[in-house]
Amino acid sequence: MVPLSELARESLIESVKISLIMFAMMILVEIFVIKLKDKVIKKFANKKAVSKYAVASFFGIIPGCIGTFAMDSLYMSGLIGFGTLTTTLISTSGDEAFLMLSLAQQGKISWTIIGLLTLTLFILGILGGFLADIFVKKTKLKLCEKCSIKKHKGKESDFKHFVKEHIFEHIIKKHLWKIFLWIFAALLIISFIEKNTTFNFAMTNSFYALLIASSIALLPISGPNVFLIVMFSKGMIPFSILLANSIIQDGHGLLPIIGFSLDDAFKLKLFNFIFGFLIGLALFCLGI
C-alpha cells in the first residue's frame, strides 16, 4: 500500500502546477471578455434567433463563468429568453474548462479531445436552446417577470482596479482557491483508489457512473465536477459520461438566476438534466 503522506505530497505538487496554469488562463480570459463583452452585447439584441443561439453558445464555451454571467444579466433584463440562456448553460463548463486546458498542457488530455468536446457542446448548446424555446412555446411555460438591470460605470482601464477587482476579488477570492482544494481532493482520492484498490469505476458500473456524473452536475457550483475530469484523464470513465456532465453542469453560472428566480433556475436545470442525460445515454449505448 502506498503511504497516504506520499500520495498527498504528489497530489499537492500536481495541484499547484495545474492551478498556476489555470490562474494564467483565467487572467487572459478575464481580459478578453472585458474588452469584447460590451461590443458583442450591443450587436446581440439585433441578431436573428439562430444567430442569438450561436452567440449565446460562444459565450458559454468561454472558460470560466464571466461569459455565462453576461448572459444571465441579459436574461434577467428580458433581452434574451429561456432557450437562449439554456444554450449558454449547456455549452459552458465553468471553471472546469480551465482544468481541462491545464491537463491538456501537461499532455494528460489530448487537445483533440478538448476541441471535440468544445465543438460538441457548442453545437448541442444551439440545438438544446432551440428545443427549449419550442418546449416553452408549446407548453406555454410560465416564467418569472424580468426586470431592468442597472449599469454601473467601470474602471476597466485602471490597472489597480483590474488587479483588485478582477484578479484578487474575482479570480483568486471567489474561484481559484476553491478549485485548488477540489483538484487536490480529486487527485488524492483517485490516486488512492488507483494505487491501493482494484476498484474499476468505469467497467463495473458504467450506467451508474453516468447517473452519478449527471447528478453531480446538478450542483450549481464549480468543484465536484473536477472528479469527473480527473477520472476521464486517467481513462476511468468514457467520453459519453464526461459529455453528459459537461452539458448539465454550469459551474457558478446558474447562481445569479437562483437569486433572481428559483423557479426559473429549477426549470433551466431540469431541462438541461434531461437533455444531457439522454445525450450521454445515447452515446454510452453506442460505446463512446
N, C-alpha and C positions, 0 to 999 in steps of 0.2 A: 504493500500500500504506500502510495506517495504521500509524504507528510503534508498536512494542511498548510503549515507555515511556508513550505516551498511553493505550493500552489498559489498561496496568497501573494507571495513575492513576485512570482511570474505574472500573475493576473494584474497586480498593481502596476508593474512596469509597462505591460501591454496597454493597460487602460490609459496611462499617462500619454503614451505615444499616440494612441487613437484620438484622445481628447485634444491634444495640441494641433493635430491636423484638422480636426473639426473646428477648433477655435479660429484658425486662419480662414477656413472656408466660410464660416458664419459671418466674419467681418466683411469678406468680399461680397457675399450675398446681400448683406445689410446695405452696403454702399450702392450696389447695383439697383436694388429695389427703391431706395430713397431717391436716386437720380431719375429713374424712369417711371415710377408709380403714377405720379400726377399726370404725366403726358399720356400714358396708356389709358387711365381712367377717364380723361377728358374726351377721348375718342370712343370710349366704351359705350356710352349711352346711345350713340347714333348707329351702332352696329346692328345688323340683322340677326335673327335668332341663332342661326348656325354659327355665325361669327362670334356671337357672345359666348356660346359654349366653348369654342376654341380658345378665346381669350381667357375665360374662366379656368379652363383646364391648364393653360400655360401658367397662370398664377399659382395653380395647385402644385405643379411639378417643381416649382422653385423650392429648393431645400429650405427647411425651417418653417416658421409659422407666419412670417410677416406678409407673405403673399396672400395667404388664407385670411388673415385679419383684415386685409384691404377689401376682400370680397364680403366678409362679414359686415363691414361698415356699409357697403353698398346695399346689402340685403336689408339691414336694419333701417336704412333710409328709404327703402322702397324702390331703389333704382334697378335692382335685379330680383328675379323671382326664385321660387323654391327649386326649380330644376337647374338654374344656373349655379346656385350655391351648392347643390348636390354634385354638380360637375367638379367643382373645386375640391370638395371634401373627398370625393372618390379618387381624384388624381394625386392628392397630396399624401406624402409620407411623413410630414412633420420633420422634427429633428432627427428622426431615424434615417432620413436620406443622407445626412452628414456622416452618420456611422457607416452606411454602405459605401460612400465615397472614400472614407478613410480606409476601410478594409480593402477597397479596390486599389488604393495607393500602395498598400502593402502586399498586393498580389493574392489576397485571401478570397476575393470575389472577382471574377473576371469583368473587365469593362464591357464586354459584350452582353453579359447578363444585366448589368446596370442599365445599359442602353435599351435592352429588350424590355426590362421591367418599366422603365420610364415611358417608353413609347406605348406600351400596352396600357398603362394607367392613363396616359393622355387620351388614347382612343376610347377606352372604356368610360372615362370621365364624360366625354362628349355623348356617348351612347346612353349612359346612365342618366345624365341630365335631361336628355330628350325624352326618355321613357318616364322620368319623374314628372315632367311637365304634362305629358299625356295623362298620367295617372291622376294628377291634380285636377286637370280639366274634366276627365271622365267621371271622377268620383265627387267633384266639387268640394275637394278637401278644404276644410276651414283652417285658415292660417291667421296668425295674430296681425293686428293693425300695425303698420310701420310708422316710424317717426323720423323727424328731421334730425340729422346728426350735425352738431356744431363743429365748425372748423377752427382750429387754433393756429395762430402764426407760429411757424417753427424757426429754428436757428440752425438748419441743417448744414450751412456753410461754415459754421463755427466749429473749429477742431475740438475745443474743450467740451463743447456741448455734445459732439459726436462721441467722444471718449466716455463722458459721464453717462449720458442717457442711453446710448446705443450699445457701446461695448460693455460698460460696467452694469448699468441698471437692467438692460435687456438681456444681452448675451450671457454674461457671467452670473449675475444675480438670479435671473429667472430660469435660465436653461442649463448652462454648461455644467455647473456643479452637480445638478440632479442627474443629468445624463451620465456624467463621470461615475457616479455611485451605481447607477443601473448597469453600466458597462462592466464595472468591476465585479458587481454581484453576479452578472450573467457569465462572465469569463470564469470566475471562481467556481460557481456551481456546476457549470457544464464541464469544466476541466476535471472536477472531482468525479463527476459521473463517468466521463470518458476513461479516466485512468484507474479508477477504483471499483468499477462495477462492469457488468456485462449487459447493462440496460440498453436496448436499441429502440429509441422513441419512434423512429420513422417506420421500421419494418414490422413492429409488433402491433401498433395501434394507429395506423395512418389516418383512418377515418376520424378517430377520436382526436388525433393531433389537429386535424382540420377544424373540428368543432371547438377545441380548446383555443387554437390560434384565432379563430373568428370571435370567440367570446372575449378573449383578452383585448382584442381590437375595439371592443365596445367602450372601454375605459377612455374618458375624454382627456387623456394626458399622454405625454411622451414618457417613455421609460420602460414599461413592461414589455413592449414590442421588441425591445433590444434583444431579448432572449431568442425570439424567432430568427432575427437576422444573424446572430452569432451561430445558432444551430444550423441555419442554411449554409453559412460559410464553412462549416465543418462537415457538410454533407449529411446532416442528421434528419433533415426534412426536405421534401421536393419543392420545386418551383411553385406548384399549384397552391401549396399551403402558404408560402410567403406572399404570393399574389393576393390571395383571399384576405390575409391580414392587412396588407397594404391598402386594399380597396376600402375596407371597413374602418380602419383606424385613421384618425385625422390629427394626431399629435395634440397640440393645445388649440387647434383651430375651431373646435366647437364651443370652447369655454365662453366666448363673448355671446354666442347665441343662447347658451344656457342661462346666462344672466339676463338676456333680453326677453326670451320666451322659452320656458322649459318645455312647453307643449310642442313648439316648432322643432326644438332640438331633438325631442324624442322621435318625431316623425321623420326627420332627416336621418337619424341614426338607424331607425328601424328599416327604412328603405335601403340604406347602404348595406346593412347587415344581410338582408335577404338577397340583394343583388350580388354582393361579394361572395357570400357562401355558395350560391348557385354556380357562379363562375368558377370558383375554386373546386367545387364538387365535380363539375363537368370536366375540367382539366385533369383532376385526380383520377377520374374513371378512365380517362384516355392515357393514363400512365405518365403524365407530365409532372 
